[in-house]
Amino acid sequence: MAKRDASNHKTKIVMSYLLIYMALLAYILYILSIDSTRISEGYKITMLLPAAFVFCYVIFLQEPLFKARTPFIVLFVGIAFFRYVIL
């Protein structure tokens, strides 16, 4: 049983890093595809919000999300993702 738990843990880590890599790749492609000269001066910094979310997710939210799995953490990560990446 312990071997299965270790394998499951490794799978979660690999999936998490794969998702982070895909998110950063999509963000880089997004940055390269937009015309930043057409964006108003006050809104240029909003292009950094998805990268800031990925950074905060890796540093602060990844471990509690996989270990604790409380409703607060799941909702917090979901709302933060929606706010900083989707919007």
N, C-alpha and C positions, 0 to 999 in steps of 0.2 A: 504494500500500500504506500509506503514511503517513497518508493521508486516512482510510482505513478504521480504522487504529489510533486516530486521534483521535476518530472517531465512536464506536468501541467504548468508549473511555475516558469519553466524555461520557455514554454510556448507563449505564455502571457507576455513575457519580456520581449521575445522576438516580435510578437504582434504589435506591441506598444511601440517599439523602435521603428518598425516598418510603417506604422501609421504616422509617426512623427516625420520620418523621411519623406513620405508621400505628401504630407501637409506642407513641408518646407519646399519641396519640388514644385508643388502647385502654386505656392506663394511666389516663388522666384519667377515662374512662368507668367503669373499674373502681373507682377511688377514689370517684366519685360514687354508685356503686350499693351499696357496702357500708355496713353500719351500724357505725361505729367505736366506738360505745358498748358494743357486745357483745363487743369484743375485749379480752382481758386486757391489763393495763397494760404488761407486759413485751414483748408481741408487737405493739404499735402501730407501732413503728419498722420492723418487717418490711415494712410497706406501701411503704417507700421503696426497697426493694431493686431492683425493676424499673427505677425511674428512675435509680438509681445505675449499673445495668448499661448503660443507654442512654447515660448521660453518659460512662462509661469507654470504651464502644465508640467513640463519636464522637471522643473525645480521643486514645485510645491504640491501639485495635485495628483500626479501619477501614482505615487505610493499609497496615499489614503484612498484613492478611488478603487484600487485593486485589493487593498487589505481590509479596510473598514466597511465599505459598501453601505454606509448609512444613507437614508433617503436625502438628508441634507446635502451630503457630498455629491451624490449623483445629480440632484437638481441643480446644485451650485455649478458643477462642471458643465451641465447641459445648457443652463442659462448663460453662463460666461462664453461658451462656444458660440451660441446663437448671437450674443451681443457683439462679440469682438471679431468673429470670423464671417458670419453670414451677413450681418448688417454692416 
